[in-house]
Amino acid sequence: MKVGNMNGMKVITADAFNLGEVDGAHADTGPFWRITHLDVELTKEATKELNFKKPMFGSLKVSLPITAIREIGDVITLNKSLLQFKDLKEVKAE
């Protein structure tokens, strides 16, 4: 799948919480170029549940490690519940 085709895809936690939508990706440009993280634009509900401060304008984005992805289909499903997602140290607010 092309990375550009993932933009706009919904991201759902393992317990079916709508986290947000993909809005970009990060790549490791070492000898074996590979995607390492997806940028996810959080929903208002996800921002609140994750105890992040909502920016004055727009929405908050987080950088999600691809190791947290279980499956990519019509939506991207994570291998973690919302509660487990809160504890991921690799998730960075941008």
VEXDREN-2710 file (C-alpha; in Angstrom, 1 decimal):
% VEXDREN-2710
k/r/px/py/pz
1/MET/0.0/0.0/0.0
2/LYS/1.3/3.5/-0.8
3/VAL/1.8/5.7/2.2
4/GLY/-0.2/8.5/0.4
5/ASN/-3.2/6.2/0.2
6/MET/-3.2/5.9/4.0
7/ASN/-3.8/9.6/4.5
8/GLY/-7.3/10.1/5.8
9/MET/-7.7/6.5/6.9
10/LYS/-9.4/6.1/10.3
11/VAL/-7.3/4.7/13.2
12/ILE/-9.2/2.5/15.7
13/THR/-7.8/1.1/18.9
14/ALA/-8.2/-2.6/19.7
15/ASP/-11.2/-1.8/21.9
16/ALA/-12.9/0.0/18.9
17/PHE/-12.2/3.6/20.1
18/ASN/-12.0/6.0/17.1
19/LEU/-8.5/7.6/17.7
20/GLY/-8.4/9.8/14.6
21/GLU/-7.1/9.9/11.0
22/VAL/-3.7/9.3/9.4
23/ASP/-2.1/12.6/8.3
24/GLY/1.4/11.7/7.2
25/ALA/4.3/9.3/8.0
26/HIS/7.9/9.3/9.1
27/ALA/10.7/7.2/7.5
28/ASP/14.0/5.9/8.6
29/THR/16.3/6.9/5.8
30/GLY/19.0/4.4/6.7
31/PRO/20.2/1.7/4.3
32/PHE/16.7/0.1/4.2
33/TRP/14.2/2.9/3.9
34/ARG/11.2/2.1/6.0
35/ILE/8.2/3.8/7.6
36/THR/8.6/4.0/11.4
37/HIS/5.7/6.2/12.5
38/LEU/2.3/7.4/11.3
39/ASP/1.1/10.9/12.2
40/VAL/-2.5/10.6/13.5
41/GLU/-4.7/13.7/13.8
42/LEU/-6.7/12.9/17.0
43/THR/-10.4/13.3/17.4
44/LYS/-11.6/15.7/20.1
45/GLU/-12.7/12.7/22.1
46/ALA/-9.3/11.1/21.8
47/THR/-7.5/14.3/22.8
48/LYS/-9.7/14.5/25.9
49/GLU/-9.4/10.8/26.8
50/LEU/-5.6/10.8/26.4
51/ASN/-5.4/13.9/28.7
52/PHE/-3.7/16.0/26.0
53/LYS/-4.3/19.8/25.8
54/LYS/-6.3/20.7/22.7
55/PRO/-4.6/23.4/20.7
56/MET/-6.5/26.7/20.2
57/PHE/-6.9/26.1/16.5
58/GLY/-7.0/22.8/14.6
59/SER/-6.5/19.4/16.2
60/LEU/-3.6/17.6/17.9
61/LYS/-1.4/15.2/16.0
62/VAL/0.5/12.3/17.6
63/SER/3.3/10.2/16.1
64/LEU/2.3/6.6/16.3
65/PRO/4.9/3.8/16.0
66/ILE/4.0/1.3/13.4
67/THR/4.7/-1.5/15.9
68/ALA/1.3/-0.5/17.4
69/ILE/-0.6/-1.5/14.2
70/ARG/-2.3/-4.8/14.1
71/GLU/-4.1/-4.6/10.7
72/ILE/-4.6/-2.3/7.8
73/GLY/-7.9/-2.7/5.8
74/ASP/-10.7/-0.2/5.4
75/VAL/-9.4/1.3/8.7
76/ILE/-6.1/0.9/10.6
77/THR/-6.6/-1.2/13.7
78/LEU/-4.1/-0.9/16.5
79/ASN/-3.0/-3.8/18.7
80/LYS/-3.6/-1.8/21.8
81/SER/-6.7/-0.7/23.7
82/LEU/-7.2/3.0/24.5
83/LEU/-5.9/2.4/28.0
84/GLN/-2.8/0.7/26.7
85/PHE/-2.3/3.4/24.1
86/LYS/-2.2/6.0/26.9
87/ASP/0.8/4.1/28.3
88/LEU/2.9/3.9/25.1
89/LYS/6.0/5.9/25.6
90/GLU/6.7/6.0/21.9
91/VAL/3.7/8.1/21.2
92/LYS/4.7/11.8/20.9
93/ALA/2.3/14.8/20.6
94/GLU/3.4/17.2/17.9
END
